[in-house]
Amino acid sequence: MVTRSNRYPLLIDPQEQGMEWIKNKYAESFDPKLCQSTLKNKRFKDFILRYCLEEGKTLLIVGIENEVDQILDPILEK
């Protein structure tokens, strides 16, 4: 479902199994498309998010607790 979806996949991953799968998938293929960040990163909004969207990179956001930042709402609505 994640690899064949027409939309951006959203994984809610409390046991971190999905995160490990994603990291292993990109490590095996030597694919430099994986970007990893937290919402608390100072460069997240200005650089990381924009760069990943413009370049078609996969963005793995780690450490989200209860609420997702509002800046991601338009992306998640797709």
N, C-alpha and C positions, 0 to 999 in steps of 0.2 A: 504494500500500500504506500509506503514511504517513497519508494523508488519509481513508482509508476503513476503517481498522482499528478493531476493537472494543476493543482493548487499547491500553495506552500504547506507542507506538513507541520503539524504542531504535535509534539510528543510531551505528554505529562508523564514524568518518569521518576516516581518517588524512590524506586529501588536502584536507579541508575543503570539498568540493563540496556535501555535504549541508547544512552550516552556511550556506553562501552561498545555497542554494536556500530554506532556511527563512527567512532574513533577508529575501530578496527577496519571498517569498510574503506575509509580513506587512507589508512596506513598501508593496507594491502595493495591498493591500486596506485600508490605513490601520487595521489591526486592532490595538488596544492590548492584545491578549491575550499578546503575547510578552514574557516576562521572561528576562533573561540574567544569569548569575552564574557564579562559580567555587565550588568546594568550600572554598576557603580564605577566602571572605568570612565575616566575623565574624557577620553576621546571617543566614547561609544556613539553618542549622538552626532557629533560633528564629522567623524571620519569613518569609523568602523561600519556603522549601519549603512551609510551612504555608499561606501566603497563596495560592500558586499552586494547591495541591491543593483548598483550600476554594472558590476562585473559578473553578476550571476554566480557569486560565491555562496557556499553553504555557511550559514551563521549558526553556531552553537552557543546559546546563551545559558550560562550555568549560574546556579545560586539564586534562582528566583524563588522567593518564599511563598507569599500569599497573593500578592498583586503584581500584575504586569504593568509596566510603565505605559502611560497613555500615548506615548510616541509610537508604540507598536500597534495601536488599534487599527489604523488604516491598512497595515500590512496583514494583520490577522483576519480582517474582514474579507480579504481576497480569498 
